[in-house]
Amino acid sequence: MPVQTEFTPLASAAGGALIGCAAVLLMLMSGRIAGISGILSRLIWPSEGSRPFEAFAFVLGLLLAPAVWIVALGQSVTQVMTDNMPLAAIAGLLVGFGAVYGGGCTSGHGVCGISRWSKRSLVATAVFMATAMLVVFVTRHVLGAGS
């Protein structure tokens, strides 16, 4: 049976609005773009003048969000992912390489860059979305994985 993705327009819209608000607040408060790869790198390798506490607070918020969801709504968080750890490791390395090579990640380009009408971010977002669609198509329909 093929993997089905649940259609959740209201929850998705609410989540998108929260991400947008967080990105705007980060830009207003610190002048920084809410790119997760950049924030994580500032946390791991702080540079002079950086604010590692801000990076820590942002990452902590990402990690605590599922717990807040569970407490607030009383619903468990479900995440479907592969049990193939070598595949997951390769995918993670490719995503990390892409974030470095593309000069940012999906949140930096897709949320913050597009909202600032950055041509570079528009191209980067189009490339990673097209690549994601191609990978899902090949994985599900050519290789038969996930079915």
Secondary structure, DSSP 4 states (H G I P E B T S, - for coil): --------HHHHHHHHHHHHHHHHHHHHHHS----HHHHHHHHHS--TT--HHHHHHHHHHHHHHHHHHHHHH---------S-HHHHHHHHHHHHHHHHHTTS-IIIIIIIIHHTT-HHHHHHHHHHHHHHHHHHHIIIIIS-TT-
